[in-house]
Amino acid sequence: MIYLDNAATSFPKPEAVVKAVERAMLAPASPGRSGHAAAHAASRTVYRARKGMAKIFGASDPERVCFAPNVTWAINAAVGGFGLGPGAHVLSGSLEHNSTARPLALISGASGIEWEAVPPGPDGVLDPEEFRRRLRADTRLIVLNHASNVTGALAPAREIKEAAGDVPMIVDTAQTAGSVPLDGMASWADVICFTGHKGLLGPTGTGGLCIREGTPFRPLAVGGSGSRSESLEHPDFLPDALEAGTQNTHGLAGLAAAAEFLLAAGVENVRAHEMRLTGIFMEGASKVPGLAFLGPGPGDPRRVATVSVVMEGISSSDLARRLEEGYGIMTRSGLHCAPMAHRASGSFPGGATRFSFGLFNTEEEAVAAAGALGEIAAGRGRR
Ligand SMILES: Cc1ncc(COP(=O)(O)O)c(C=O)c1O
């Protein structure tokens, strides 16, 4: 098997992550609830995950990291925190995943909010000037996908934030956290949303938000918090305000280990490795006749290790099936839960076949993937 679907979820997970989940499951514990030693140990594990994620984003206060089941939940909570009402104007990029597009469509339909998506330039990359041009007196929020899970294009998020002035920004780091160094992001992004199971190399069911001092927030759900139990009102302080109900302690034990693994390995080294493989793959695949890449081309540093291709004469799903059946190469075809990005890239509704490299892929695998595309395009593909 050659696993090239790391943009969906990373595989394999570091052994330390697997072991940490196992250890957590063998311990009796509910963090922040009971007062016995095992509960305290679980609380310390959750705090280690908070500390690790704060370090990944360069946040000085781990208590501003709130956990959630995934980035989808986190984005919904982050958008809700701004309490937008009729008359508000919201900007996003045009390469958004449905985890942003659907919450924005929902509030713009139900609450009279105007949502405008900014298209990328001809190179497939968002331009801060385009955001500056569309800013209005009633613009209340920008929500931005930091890297497209379809084209791999990296958004100039900091430059867009600078162009936006005081308008707050939510950044979806699903495709960059753990793969692109983000240790300065907490100093300028108002809310950073993350998911634990992709580049962060943690378990599914983990994710969250990192909220900058002074940024508004409000609970998406209320309930048990282990704090202020005497009151019918949910706590209004972080992280409890956004963490109703028992935490995914087992998953967060894995996320703590994953963050520590990445910090020891150096996210900049992960980035260098993934981009080396991406370069090898794109260089090889660029010689395949009838094959087009979506987004920034070979050698362009404004991308991540996610490369979608469209091959003439074969559907994205048939190509993915041929790669799996003939070569054991696992990719993802179709619209990748991001129809906006496909529309912006001219690949809607057919979609594309997506190759996404991760820390544990090798140069041989990148060469093999490009070679398989060449054989299939030439009509010599293995069956
Ligand atoms: C850019 C982007 N945003 C959001 C998501 C949603 O992630 P999750 O399902 O973990 O909430 C994904 C996952 O595919 C993604 O690639």
The ligand as a Gaussian input file, in Angstrom:
#p B3LYP/6-31G(d) Opt

LIG

0 1
 C       -9.425000      22.815000       4.670000
 C      -10.284000      21.907000       5.492000
 N      -11.151000      22.441000       6.343000
 C      -11.949000      21.668000       7.105000
 C      -11.897000      20.295000       7.040000
 C      -12.802000      19.488000       7.923000
 O      -12.055000      18.732000       8.822000
 P      -12.794000      17.865000       9.956000
 O      -13.632000      16.878000       9.207000
 O      -11.695000      17.230000      10.716000
 O      -13.629000      18.789000      10.746000
 C      -11.015000      19.696000       6.159000
 C      -10.972000      18.221000       6.041000
 O      -11.003000      17.669000       5.000000
 C      -10.177000      20.529000       5.374000
 O       -9.321000      19.996000       4.506000

